[in-house]
Amino acid sequence: MFYMKNMKLSAKELSEKSVLDIGSGNGITTYKLAPYVKTIYGLEPDKNSLKKARLLNRKFKYKNIRFYEGGIENIPFVRKFDIIRFRNSLQFMNPIYALKKSLKLININGFIIIVLPLSYPNPIDKRLDKNNKSFNKDLLDKNIKRNKKYIKIIKKFFEKYNKLYENSNKEKYYLIVKIK
């Protein structure tokens, strides 16, 4: 599994971790991670996505997942986590604020995982889908430009931290940082 390998964790170590999934969307990737961790809290501001995520649990029936309405600005609980994940979500936030807040929510020896899109092969917003009649090239270009700017901000923000993994390709930027 990608996380174990790049965080240098055994399956047992990962199974003891608590996760905050910021911008969990409809929960699909949250559910993929759930079997491997102790607890996972999905945080999602969009009510429709949140509803879909909660409905999925009728199918999966995981007891270690909780979904909450909110964003990084208004977290509805007080606790710290071993892993904080921004998967295709940081681009919808003020990156400096979100990263500073995540440092307050992370346990010592915790991990912050960032995945930022650089293309949109299967976008939620159909205006970013090249195969959709409502495709908007200017909007797509604007989003990609913003995300590339965010990568520079992220790199600068974490320049003094222990980067366990950093990679960028045509589709995504990946970063895993260990907080000591």
The 8 nearest C-alpha neighbors of each residue, nearest first, counted from 0:
[[1, 3, 2, 4, 5, 10, 35, 32],
 [0, 2, 4, 3, 5, 6, 7, 8],
 [3, 1, 5, 4, 0, 6, 8, 7],
 [4, 2, 8, 6, 7, 0, 5, 1],
 [3, 5, 7, 1, 2, 6, 0, 8],
 [4, 6, 7, 2, 3, 164, 1, 163],
 [7, 5, 3, 8, 2, 4, 163, 175],
 [6, 8, 4, 5, 3, 9, 2, 163],
 [9, 7, 3, 6, 12, 13, 10, 4],
 [8, 10, 12, 11, 3, 13, 7, 4],
 [9, 11, 13, 12, 14, 8, 3, 35],
 [10, 12, 14, 9, 13, 15, 8, 35],
 [13, 11, 9, 14, 15, 10, 8, 16],
 [12, 14, 10, 15, 16, 11, 36, 8],
 [13, 15, 36, 11, 37, 35, 12, 16],
 [14, 16, 37, 13, 12, 36, 11, 17],
 [17, 15, 37, 13, 36, 81, 14, 18],
 [16, 18, 38, 81, 80, 37, 39, 82],
 [19, 17, 39, 82, 83, 80, 81, 40],
 [18, 20, 83, 40, 39, 21, 41, 84],
 [19, 21, 41, 84, 23, 40, 42, 83],
 [22, 20, 42, 85, 23, 84, 19, 41],
 [21, 23, 43, 88, 24, 42, 20, 85],
 [22, 24, 41, 26, 43, 20, 21, 42],
 [25, 23, 48, 26, 22, 43, 49, 52],
 [24, 26, 52, 48, 51, 27, 49, 23],
 [27, 25, 52, 29, 24, 23, 28, 30],
 [26, 28, 30, 29, 25, 31, 52, 24],
 [29, 27, 31, 30, 26, 32, 23, 25],
 [30, 28, 26, 32, 31, 27, 33, 23],
 [29, 31, 33, 28, 27, 32, 26, 34],
 [30, 32, 28, 29, 33, 27, 34, 35],
 [31, 33, 29, 30, 35, 34, 28, 36],
 [34, 32, 30, 35, 36, 31, 29, 39],
 [35, 33, 32, 36, 31, 30, 61, 14],
 [34, 36, 14, 33, 32, 13, 37, 10],
 [37, 35, 14, 16, 33, 13, 38, 34],
 [38, 36, 15, 14, 16, 17, 63, 39],
 [39, 37, 63, 17, 36, 64, 18, 40],
 [38, 40, 18, 64, 17, 19, 63, 41],
 [39, 41, 19, 65, 66, 64, 20, 18],
 [42, 40, 66, 20, 23, 67, 19, 65],
 [41, 43, 21, 67, 22, 23, 69, 68],
 [42, 44, 22, 68, 69, 23, 45, 24],
 [45, 43, 69, 68, 70, 46, 42, 22],
 [46, 44, 48, 47, 43, 49, 68, 24],
 [45, 47, 49, 48, 50, 44, 68, 43],
 [48, 46, 50, 49, 45, 51, 25, 52],
 [49, 47, 25, 51, 24, 50, 45, 46],
 [48, 50, 46, 52, 47, 51, 25, 43],
 [49, 51, 47, 53, 48, 52, 46, 54],
 [52, 50, 54, 48, 25, 49, 53, 55],
 [53, 51, 25, 26, 49, 55, 50, 54],
 [52, 54, 50, 55, 56, 51, 49, 66],
 [53, 55, 51, 56, 52, 57, 50, 58],
 [56, 54, 52, 57, 58, 53, 51, 59],
 [55, 57, 59, 60, 58, 54, 53, 61],
 [56, 58, 55, 60, 54, 59, 53, 61],
 [57, 59, 56, 55, 60, 54, 61, 53],
 [58, 60, 56, 61, 57, 55, 30, 62],
 [61, 59, 56, 57, 58, 62, 55, 64],
 [62, 60, 63, 59, 64, 56, 33, 34],
 [61, 63, 64, 60, 65, 38, 56, 33],
 [62, 64, 38, 61, 39, 37, 65, 33],
 [65, 63, 39, 62, 40, 38, 61, 66],
 [64, 66, 40, 41, 39, 67, 63, 62],
 [67, 65, 41, 40, 42, 64, 53, 68],
 [68, 66, 42, 41, 69, 43, 65, 75],
 [67, 69, 43, 44, 42, 49, 66, 46],
 [70, 68, 44, 43, 73, 42, 74, 67],
 [69, 71, 72, 44, 73, 74, 43, 42],
 [70, 72, 73, 74, 97, 69, 21, 100],
 [73, 71, 70, 74, 69, 97, 100, 96],
 [74, 72, 70, 71, 69, 75, 76, 68],
 [73, 75, 76, 71, 69, 70, 72, 77],
 [74, 76, 73, 69, 77, 67, 68, 70],
 [77, 75, 74, 78, 73, 67, 79, 40],
 [78, 76, 79, 75, 74, 104, 80, 73],
 [77, 79, 76, 80, 104, 105, 106, 103],
 [80, 78, 104, 105, 106, 81, 77, 103],
 [79, 81, 105, 17, 82, 106, 18, 104],
 [80, 82, 109, 17, 106, 16, 105, 18],
 [83, 81, 18, 110, 80, 109, 111, 17],
 [84, 82, 19, 111, 18, 20, 112, 110],
 [83, 85, 112, 20, 111, 86, 21, 113],
 [84, 86, 113, 21, 88, 89, 112, 114],
 [85, 87, 114, 88, 113, 84, 115, 22],
 [86, 88, 115, 114, 116, 85, 89, 90],
 [87, 89, 22, 86, 90, 85, 91, 21],
 [90, 88, 91, 92, 85, 87, 94, 115],
 [89, 91, 88, 92, 146, 87, 115, 94],
 [92, 90, 89, 88, 93, 94, 87, 22],
 [93, 91, 89, 90, 94, 97, 88, 96],
 [92, 94, 96, 95, 97, 91, 89, 90],
 [95, 93, 97, 96, 92, 98, 89, 149],
 [96, 94, 98, 97, 93, 99, 152, 156],
 [95, 97, 99, 93, 94, 98, 100, 92],
 [98, 96, 94, 100, 95, 99, 101, 93],
 [97, 99, 101, 95, 100, 96, 94, 102],
 [100, 98, 96, 102, 101, 97, 95, 103],
 [99, 101, 97, 103, 102, 98, 96, 104],
 [100, 102, 104, 98, 103, 99, 97, 105],
 [101, 103, 99, 100, 105, 104, 98, 178],
 [104, 102, 100, 101, 105, 99, 79, 106],
 [105, 103, 79, 101, 102, 80, 100, 106],
 [106, 104, 80, 79, 102, 103, 109, 81],
 [107, 105, 109, 81, 80, 79, 108, 104],
 [106, 108, 179, 109, 178, 105, 81, 177],
 [109, 107, 179, 178, 177, 106, 110, 81],
 [110, 108, 81, 106, 107, 178, 82, 177],
 [111, 109, 177, 82, 176, 178, 81, 83],
 [110, 112, 83, 176, 175, 82, 84, 177],
 [113, 111, 175, 84, 174, 85, 83, 110],
 [114, 112, 85, 174, 173, 86, 84, 115],
 [115, 113, 86, 173, 87, 172, 85, 171],
 [114, 116, 87, 172, 171, 113, 117, 86],
 [117, 115, 171, 118, 170, 87, 172, 114],
 [118, 116, 170, 171, 143, 169, 115, 146],
 [119, 117, 170, 116, 120, 143, 169, 171],
 [118, 120, 122, 121, 127, 116, 117, 128],
 [119, 121, 122, 118, 128, 170, 129, 127],
 [122, 120, 119, 123, 128, 127, 125, 124],
 [123, 121, 124, 119, 128, 120, 127, 125],
 [122, 124, 125, 121, 127, 128, 126, 119],
 [123, 125, 122, 126, 127, 128, 121, 134],
 [126, 124, 128, 127, 123, 122, 131, 134],
 [125, 127, 134, 135, 133, 124, 128, 131],
 [128, 126, 125, 139, 134, 124, 122, 135],
 [127, 129, 125, 130, 131, 134, 126, 122],
 [130, 128, 134, 131, 127, 126, 136, 135],
 [131, 129, 128, 132, 134, 133, 125, 127],
 [130, 132, 134, 128, 133, 129, 125, 126],
 [131, 133, 134, 130, 129, 126, 125, 128],
 [132, 134, 126, 131, 135, 125, 128, 127],
 [135, 133, 126, 131, 132, 129, 128, 127],
 [134, 136, 126, 138, 137, 127, 139, 133],
 [137, 135, 139, 138, 140, 134, 127, 129],
 [138, 136, 140, 139, 135, 141, 142, 134],
 [137, 139, 141, 135, 136, 140, 142, 127],
 [138, 140, 136, 142, 127, 141, 137, 143],
 [141, 139, 137, 143, 138, 142, 144, 136],
 [140, 142, 138, 144, 139, 143, 137, 145],
 [143, 141, 145, 139, 144, 140, 138, 146],
 [142, 144, 146, 140, 145, 141, 117, 147],
 [143, 145, 141, 147, 142, 146, 140, 148],
 [146, 144, 148, 142, 143, 147, 141, 149],
 [145, 147, 149, 143, 148, 144, 142, 150],
 [146, 148, 150, 144, 149, 145, 143, 151],
 [149, 147, 145, 146, 151, 150, 144, 152],
 [150, 148, 146, 152, 151, 147, 153, 145],
 [151, 149, 153, 147, 152, 148, 154, 146],
 [150, 152, 154, 148, 149, 153, 155, 147],
 [151, 153, 149, 155, 150, 154, 156, 148],
 [154, 152, 150, 156, 155, 151, 149, 157],
 [155, 153, 151, 157, 156, 152, 158, 150],
 [154, 156, 158, 152, 153, 157, 151, 159],
 [155, 157, 153, 154, 158, 152, 95, 159],
 [158, 156, 160, 154, 155, 159, 153, 176],
 [157, 159, 155, 160, 154, 156, 161, 162],
 [160, 158, 157, 161, 156, 155, 162, 154],
 [161, 159, 157, 158, 162, 176, 178, 177],
 [160, 162, 177, 176, 163, 159, 178, 157],
 [163, 161, 176, 164, 175, 160, 177, 165],
 [164, 162, 175, 176, 161, 5, 6, 177],
 [163, 165, 175, 162, 174, 5, 166, 176],
 [166, 164, 174, 173, 175, 162, 163, 167],
 [165, 167, 173, 172, 174, 164, 168, 171],
 [166, 168, 172, 171, 173, 169, 165, 170],
 [167, 169, 170, 171, 172, 166, 117, 173],
 [170, 168, 171, 117, 118, 167, 172, 116],
 [169, 171, 117, 118, 168, 116, 172, 119],
 [172, 170, 116, 117, 115, 168, 167, 169],
 [171, 173, 167, 115, 114, 166, 116, 168],
 [174, 172, 114, 166, 165, 113, 167, 171],
 [173, 175, 165, 113, 164, 112, 176, 114],
 [176, 174, 112, 164, 163, 111, 162, 113],
 [175, 177, 162, 111, 110, 163, 161, 178],
 [178, 176, 110, 161, 109, 108, 179, 162],
 [177, 179, 108, 109, 110, 107, 176, 160],
 [178, 108, 107, 177, 109, 161, 160, 106]]
